[in-house]
């Protein structure tokens, strides 16, 4: 519950994945990847109901085992590599409305961000209250300044690459740069229905998370890094 209003946690979990097949079911520190996000949502003081949306029977089974309140089977056309997660959100909301389940806020929590904790979810809602925000989006500081980055032509020539150099050195920005980390999106459902997007032009605020909680698993290397960090966390709790 948030300010006396009901909050839905929405976890989108496809079975397919081009770069890391069945990543949502891979075992991370002894448990299926998706379980870490379900457990964080269940522990959050803001969340009233946890929903997993999937087209996959095994993910459906595992999600139920880890006490997701609802597992909603999404149609296959909403579970492709090019599918928009917002379409799956509206599909789930329609399903819940048919059961007379209504919510005021939604927290979209991707299972590929297993290091995000319940304290981060609650922190995002605290920021929403403090800023009177319409949407709060999780971000982390970029690993490298954007002045170190540029596109390359097919020839691989770097003639235009060094636009940010000065006296032979790459210019350092005076302020840090941030990137969306994919771990948390919190939005008023009124705003989501109206705008049909999470990326609002007004009323959007960034919830800044440390990089060690912001790993977004897309590749085998991402998974190995997340596993190392998770195992280190588990040892510190023993």
C-alpha positions in Angstrom: 0.0 0.0 0.0 1.3 3.5 -0.9 -0.5 6.5 0.6 -3.6 4.4 1.1 -3.7 3.3 -2.5 -3.1 -0.2 -4.0 0.1 -1.1 -5.8 0.6 -3.9 -8.3 4.1 -5.4 -9.0 4.3 -6.5 -12.5 7.1 -9.0 -13.5 7.4 -9.6 -17.3 9.1 -13.0 -17.9 9.4 -14.4 -21.4 10.6 -18.0 -21.9 12.5 -17.1 -25.0 15.7 -15.0 -25.3 18.0 -14.7 -28.2 21.3 -14.0 -26.4 20.8 -16.1 -23.2 18.2 -18.8 -23.7 15.8 -19.3 -20.8 17.7 -16.8 -18.7 14.7 -16.2 -16.4 15.0 -19.8 -15.2 18.8 -20.0 -14.9 19.9 -20.8 -11.4 21.5 -17.9 -9.7 23.1 -18.6 -6.3 21.0 -21.8 -6.1 17.6 -20.3 -7.1 15.8 -19.6 -10.4 16.7 -16.1 -11.6 13.1 -14.9 -11.5 12.7 -15.9 -7.9 14.9 -13.1 -6.7 12.6 -10.5 -8.1 9.4 -12.2 -6.8 10.9 -12.3 -3.3 12.0 -8.7 -3.4 8.5 -7.6 -4.5 6.9 -9.8 -1.8 9.1 -8.1 0.9 8.4 -4.6 -0.2 6.2 -2.6 2.1 4.6 -0.8 -0.8 3.5 -3.8 -2.9 0.0 -5.3 -2.5 0.0 -7.9 -5.2 2.7 -9.6 -7.3 1.9 -10.6 -10.9 4.1 -12.5 -13.3 3.3 -12.3 -17.0 4.6 -15.2 -19.1 3.9 -17.4 -22.1 6.0 -20.2 -20.7 4.6 -23.1 -18.6 7.9 -23.7 -16.6 8.1 -20.0 -15.7 4.5 -20.2 -14.6 5.2 -23.2 -12.4 8.3 -21.7 -10.8 6.5 -18.3 -10.2 3.7 -20.1 -8.4 6.2 -22.0 -6.3 7.8 -18.7 -5.2 4.4 -17.3 -4.2 3.5 -14.9 -7.0 0.0 -13.9 -6.3 -1.1 -14.2 -9.9 0.6 -15.8 -13.0 -1.0 -14.5 -16.1 -0.5 -16.4 -19.4 0.2 -13.9 -22.1 -0.5 -14.6 -25.8 2.5 -15.6 -27.9 2.4 -12.4 -29.9 3.2 -10.5 -26.8 6.2 -12.7 -26.0 8.5 -12.1 -29.0 11.9 -10.3 -29.0 10.2 -7.2 -30.5 7.2 -7.1 -28.1 6.6 -4.0 -26.1 6.4 -4.7 -22.4 3.7 -2.1 -22.0 1.4 -4.2 -24.2 1.9 -7.0 -21.7 1.2 -4.7 -18.8 -2.2 -3.7 -20.4 -3.0 -7.3 -21.1 -2.4 -8.2 -17.4 -4.4 -5.2 -16.2 -7.4 -6.1 -18.4 -7.2 -9.7 -17.0 -7.2 -8.4 -13.4 -10.0 -5.9 -14.1 -12.1 -8.8 -15.4 -11.7 -10.3 -11.9 -12.6 -6.9 -10.3 -9.0 -6.3 -9.2 -8.1 -2.6 -9.4 -4.8 -0.8 -8.6 -3.6 2.8 -8.4 0.1 2.3 -9.1 2.2 -0.3 -10.8 5.8 -1.2 -10.2 7.4 -2.9 -13.3 10.2 -5.1 -12.1 12.3 -7.0 -14.7 13.5 -10.4 -13.5 16.8 -9.8 -15.3 17.7 -7.3 -12.4 18.0 -9.9 -9.6 20.3 -7.7 -7.4 17.6 -5.1 -6.8 16.3 -5.3 -3.2 13.0 -4.6 -1.6 14.6 -1.5 -0.1 15.1 -0.1 -3.6 11.5 -0.7 -4.4 10.4 1.1 -1.3 13.0 3.8 -1.9 11.5 4.5 -5.4 8.0 4.9 -3.7 9.6 7.3 -1.1 11.0 9.4 -4.0 7.6 9.4 -5.7 6.0 10.7 -2.5 8.7 13.3 -1.9 8.6 14.7 -5.5 4.9 14.1 -6.1 6.1 12.3 -9.2 4.0 10.7 -11.9 6.8 8.1 -12.7 10.0 7.1 -11.1 12.6 5.2 -13.1 15.7 3.4 -11.7 19.0 4.6 -13.0 22.7 4.1 -12.3 25.8 6.1 -13.1 27.4 5.2 -16.4 30.6 3.2 -16.3 32.4 5.5 -18.7 31.8 9.2 -19.6 29.8 9.6 -22.8 32.7 11.6 -24.2 34.6 8.3 -24.5 32.0 7.0 -26.9 31.2 7.6 -30.6 30.0 5.6 -33.6 32.4 4.1 -36.1 32.1 4.0 -39.9 32.6 0.7 -41.8 36.2 1.7 -42.6 36.8 1.9 -38.8 38.5 5.3 -39.2 38.6 7.3 -36.0 38.9 10.7 -37.6 35.7 11.9 -36.0 36.0 9.9 -32.8 38.0 12.3 -30.8 35.6 15.2 -30.8 35.8 15.4 -27.1 39.6 15.7 -26.8 41.6 18.6 -25.5 45.4 18.8 -25.5 45.6 15.1 -26.4 43.3 14.0 -23.6 39.7 12.9 -23.6 37.6 15.6 -21.9 36.1 14.6 -18.6 32.6 15.8 -17.9 32.0 18.1 -15.0 29.0 16.1 -13.9 28.3 12.3 -13.9 26.1 10.7 -16.6 23.4 8.2 -15.8 21.7 5.4 -17.6 18.4 3.7 -17.1 19.2 0.4 -15.4 15.9 -1.5 -16.0 15.5 -2.5 -12.4 12.5 -0.4 -11.4 9.7 1.6 -13.0 7.0 3.0 -10.8 4.1 4.9 -12.3 0.6 6.0 -11.5 -1.8 3.9 -13.5 -3.8 7.1 -14.4 -0.7 8.4 -16.1 0.1 5.1 -17.8 -3.4 4.8 -19.3 -3.3 8.4 -20.5 0.2 8.4 -22.0 0.7 4.7 -22.9 4.4 5.0 -22.1 6.7 5.1 -19.0 8.8 7.9 -20.4 6.8 10.9 -19.6 7.9 14.4 -20.6 6.8 15.8 -17.2 6.7 14.5 -13.7 9.4 11.8 -14.3 12.2 11.4 -11.6 15.3 9.3 -11.4 15.8 6.9 -8.6 19.6 6.5 -8.4 20.9 3.0 -7.6 24.5 1.9 -7.1 25.9 -0.1 -10.0 26.3 -3.2 -7.9 22.5 -3.4 -7.6 21.9 -2.4 -11.3 23.2 -5.5 -13.2 20.8 -6.2 -16.1 21.3 -9.7 -17.3 21.3 -10.0 -21.1 24.5 -12.1 -21.8 26.5 -14.9 -20.2 29.0 -12.4 -19.0 26.2 -10.4 -17.3 25.0 -13.5 -15.6 28.5 -14.4 -14.4 28.9 -11.0 -12.9 25.5 -11.1 -11.2 26.3 -14.6 -9.8 29.6 -13.4 -8.3 27.9 -10.4 -6.7 25.0 -12.4 -5.4 27.3 -15.1 -3.9 29.3 -12.3 -2.2 26.1 -10.9 -0.8 24.9 -14.3 0.5 28.3 -14.9 2.2 28.0 -11.6 4.0 24.6 -12.6 5.4 25.9 -15.9 6.9 
